[in-house]
Amino acid sequence: MTQNHNKSLSWSGDWLAADVLHSSAGLAHQIIVNSKNHMFLFDCGDGTLRDLIIREINPREIEAIFITHGHFDHIGGLWSILGFLRMVGRKKELQIILPRDCKEPISIIEVFKARYEGSISFEINIIEADPNQTFEIGDSKIKTFAVSHSGSIAGSSILAPIPAFGYRIESNSESVAISGDTGDCDGLREMVKDADLALIEATFGKSTSVTDEQLKQVHLSEELAHEIGKLAKDYILVHKGRR
């Protein structure tokens, strides 16, 4: 499947549907998954609020936000989402689920709550999750999987690993797996296996253009993402970098 960064990719099953609002490495990554009765947002990179409004998706209907890790292209739009929900007077609690010790989004949320103390109409519930933890929300179960991800900066070596999750959403025996940013690891392959749909990051172009350490600790190549995607019944490659 050919990726166009400016055009969303969608998939629909009998019980779950996934909509890639945008996914471009180093810029923004945001995915909506719908069950029959609930809407979940996975990551909220720059422009998430705009992408939702353009697609005529009501941000007030988001049941929970799941964050894969704290890098800017996955959380850059969090403040705008919270600001919009405050502006429109959301009443229902918003759960924000993220890996334990994922400090960047927690800092954003804490500053937001402090800045607008007394005028936020809804409860913001931060849930620091552990690997292999399952959340039951309505008709869906969302399970966390630890994946392998380290940051990188141009001209530097691989940075220290950070807390990072992939998520598998199940509803009525149908499943969608979301890799987040990850190198090749056991948790990723376990999560993807036999899923009805897998959304797999493919940041690097060719495996030969990067080291084995980068493929295990930082990101997947497109070739490796295809290999892992085939463990699922169907898959879409996302989060592509510059080719």
C-alpha positions as CSV (number, residue, x, y, z in Angstrom):
1,M,0.0,0.0,0.0
2,T,1.4,3.4,-1.0
3,Q,1.6,6.0,1.8
4,N,0.6,9.6,1.1
5,H,1.4,11.7,4.1
6,N,-1.4,14.2,3.3
7,K,-4.2,11.6,2.8
8,S,-5.6,9.6,5.6
9,L,-5.7,5.8,5.5
10,S,-8.8,4.0,6.8
11,W,-9.8,0.4,7.6
12,S,-13.2,-1.0,8.7
13,G,-14.0,-4.3,10.1
14,D,-17.3,-5.6,11.6
15,W,-16.7,-4.2,15.1
16,L,-13.7,-1.9,14.8
17,A,-12.6,0.8,12.4
18,A,-9.2,2.7,12.2
19,D,-8.5,6.0,10.7
20,V,-4.9,7.3,10.3
21,L,-5.4,11.0,10.5
22,H,-1.8,11.7,9.8
23,S,1.5,9.9,10.2
24,S,4.8,11.3,9.3
25,A,8.0,10.6,11.2
26,G,9.4,13.7,12.9
27,L,6.2,15.7,12.3
28,A,3.0,14.2,13.6
29,H,1.3,10.8,14.3
30,Q,-2.4,10.4,15.2
31,I,-4.8,7.5,14.8
32,I,-8.5,7.2,15.6
33,V,-9.9,3.8,16.5
34,N,-13.7,3.4,16.7
35,S,-15.6,0.5,18.2
36,K,-19.4,0.3,17.9
37,N,-19.9,2.6,20.9
38,H,-16.6,4.3,21.7
39,M,-13.9,6.4,20.0
40,F,-10.2,6.3,21.1
41,L,-7.3,8.5,20.0
42,F,-3.9,7.0,19.8
43,D,-1.2,9.7,20.0
44,C,-1.8,13.3,19.3
45,G,1.0,14.9,17.2
46,D,1.0,18.4,15.9
47,G,-2.3,19.3,14.1
48,T,-4.5,16.6,15.7
49,L,-7.3,19.0,16.5
50,R,-7.2,20.4,13.0
51,D,-7.2,16.9,11.5
52,L,-10.2,15.9,13.6
53,I,-12.2,19.0,12.6
54,I,-11.3,18.7,8.9
55,R,-12.5,15.1,9.0
56,E,-15.7,16.1,10.8
57,I,-14.8,14.0,13.8
58,N,-16.1,15.5,17.0
59,P,-13.2,15.7,19.6
60,R,-15.8,15.7,22.4
61,E,-16.6,12.1,21.5
62,I,-13.1,10.8,22.3
63,E,-13.4,8.4,25.2
64,A,-9.7,8.1,26.0
65,I,-6.3,9.1,24.7
66,F,-3.6,6.5,24.5
67,I,0.0,7.7,24.2
68,T,2.7,5.4,22.9
69,H,5.7,7.5,24.1
70,G,6.7,11.0,24.8
71,H,8.4,12.2,21.6
72,F,7.2,15.5,20.3
73,D,5.7,14.1,17.0
74,H,3.4,12.0,19.1
75,I,2.3,14.5,21.7
76,G,2.7,17.9,20.1
77,G,-1.1,18.4,19.7
78,L,-2.1,17.4,23.3
79,W,-2.4,21.0,24.6
80,S,-4.7,22.0,21.7
81,I,-7.0,19.0,22.3
82,L,-7.2,19.8,26.0
83,G,-7.8,23.5,25.3
84,F,-10.6,22.7,22.9
85,L,-12.3,20.4,25.3
86,R,-12.1,23.1,28.0
87,M,-13.5,25.7,25.6
88,V,-16.5,23.6,24.6
89,G,-17.2,22.6,28.2
90,R,-16.7,18.9,28.1
91,K,-18.2,17.2,31.2
92,K,-17.2,13.6,31.0
93,E,-13.8,12.5,32.5
94,L,-11.0,12.1,30.0
95,Q,-8.6,9.2,30.6
96,I,-5.1,9.7,29.2
97,I,-3.2,6.4,29.3
98,L,0.5,6.3,28.8
99,P,3.6,4.3,29.8
100,R,4.8,4.6,33.3
101,D,7.4,7.4,33.7
102,C,6.5,8.9,30.3
103,K,7.3,12.3,31.6
104,E,6.7,14.7,28.6
105,P,2.9,14.4,28.3
106,I,2.5,14.3,32.1
107,S,4.3,17.7,32.2
108,I,2.0,19.1,29.6
109,I,-1.1,18.0,31.4
110,E,0.1,19.2,34.8
111,V,1.0,22.7,33.4
112,F,-2.4,22.8,31.7
113,K,-4.3,21.9,34.8
114,A,-2.3,24.4,36.9
115,R,-2.8,27.2,34.4
116,Y,-6.6,26.7,34.1
117,E,-7.3,25.6,37.6
118,G,-10.9,26.2,38.5
119,S,-12.1,26.6,34.9
120,I,-11.7,23.1,33.5
121,S,-15.1,21.5,33.3
122,F,-13.9,17.9,33.1
123,E,-11.6,15.6,35.1
124,I,-8.3,14.7,33.4
125,N,-7.3,11.3,34.7
126,I,-3.6,10.4,34.0
127,I,-3.1,6.6,34.1
128,E,0.5,5.5,34.1
129,A,0.3,1.9,32.8
130,D,2.6,-1.1,32.9
131,P,3.3,-3.6,30.1
132,N,0.7,-6.3,29.6
133,Q,-2.0,-4.2,31.3
134,T,-5.5,-4.4,29.9
135,F,-8.1,-1.6,30.0
136,E,-11.8,-2.4,29.5
137,I,-13.7,0.5,28.2
138,G,-17.2,-0.2,27.1
139,D,-17.2,-2.9,24.4
140,S,-13.4,-2.8,24.0
141,K,-10.3,-4.2,25.7
142,I,-7.0,-2.3,25.1
143,K,-3.8,-4.1,26.1
144,T,-0.4,-2.5,26.5
145,F,2.8,-4.1,25.0
146,A,6.3,-2.9,25.8
147,V,8.2,-2.1,22.7
148,S,11.8,-1.0,22.1
149,H,12.4,2.6,21.2
150,S,15.2,5.1,21.7
151,G,15.5,8.6,20.5
152,S,18.0,9.9,17.9
153,I,19.3,13.3,17.0
154,A,21.1,14.2,13.8
155,G,24.8,13.8,14.3
156,S,24.6,11.8,17.5
157,S,24.6,8.2,18.5
158,I,21.5,6.3,19.6
159,L,20.1,7.9,22.8
160,A,18.9,6.1,25.9
161,P,15.8,3.9,25.6
162,I,12.5,5.5,26.7
163,P,9.2,4.1,28.0
164,A,7.2,3.1,24.9
165,F,4.1,1.0,24.2
166,G,2.2,-0.5,21.4
167,Y,-1.5,-1.2,21.9
168,R,-3.8,-3.9,20.8
169,I,-7.5,-3.1,20.7
170,E,-10.1,-5.9,20.8
171,S,-13.8,-5.9,20.4
172,N,-16.0,-8.9,19.9
173,S,-13.0,-11.0,18.8
174,E,-11.8,-8.4,16.3
175,S,-8.5,-6.7,16.9
176,V,-6.4,-3.8,15.8
177,A,-2.7,-3.5,16.7
178,I,-0.8,-0.2,16.8
179,S,3.0,-0.4,16.9
180,G,3.8,3.1,18.0
181,D,7.5,3.8,17.4
182,T,9.6,0.7,17.9
183,G,12.5,-1.4,16.8
184,D,12.1,-5.1,16.1
185,C,11.3,-6.8,19.4
186,D,9.3,-9.7,20.9
187,G,6.6,-7.4,22.3
188,L,5.9,-6.0,18.8
189,R,5.6,-9.4,17.1
190,E,3.4,-10.8,19.9
191,M,1.1,-7.8,19.7
192,V,0.8,-8.0,15.9
193,K,0.3,-11.8,15.5
194,D,-3.1,-12.7,14.1
195,A,-4.5,-9.2,14.5
196,D,-7.2,-8.3,12.0
197,L,-5.3,-5.1,11.3
198,A,-1.8,-3.9,12.2
199,L,-0.6,-0.3,11.9
200,I,3.1,-0.7,11.6
201,E,5.7,2.1,11.7
202,A,8.2,2.1,8.8
203,T,10.4,5.1,9.5
204,F,13.6,3.9,7.7
205,G,13.5,3.2,4.0
206,K,15.9,0.4,3.4
207,S,17.4,-1.9,6.1
208,T,20.8,-1.6,4.4
209,S,20.8,2.2,5.0
210,V,20.9,1.8,8.8
211,T,22.6,-0.4,11.4
212,D,21.2,-3.5,13.1
213,E,21.3,-1.6,16.4
214,Q,19.0,1.1,14.9
215,L,16.6,-1.6,13.6
216,K,16.4,-3.1,17.1
217,Q,16.5,0.0,19.2
218,V,15.0,2.9,17.3
219,H,12.8,2.2,14.3
220,L,11.8,-0.4,11.7
221,S,12.7,-0.2,8.0
222,E,10.0,-0.6,5.4
223,E,11.2,-4.0,4.5
224,L,11.1,-5.1,8.2
225,A,7.7,-3.5,8.7
226,H,6.3,-5.5,5.8
227,E,7.7,-8.7,7.3
228,I,6.2,-8.0,10.7
229,G,2.9,-6.8,9.2
230,K,2.4,-10.1,7.5
231,L,2.0,-11.7,11.0
232,A,-1.4,-9.9,11.0
233,K,-4.3,-10.6,8.6
234,D,-4.0,-7.1,7.1
235,Y,-1.6,-4.2,7.8
236,I,-0.9,-0.6,6.9
237,L,2.5,1.0,7.1
238,V,2.6,4.4,8.8
239,H,5.1,6.9,10.3
240,K,7.3,6.9,7.2
241,G,10.3,9.2,7.2
242,R,12.0,10.9,4.3
243,R,12.9,8.5,1.5
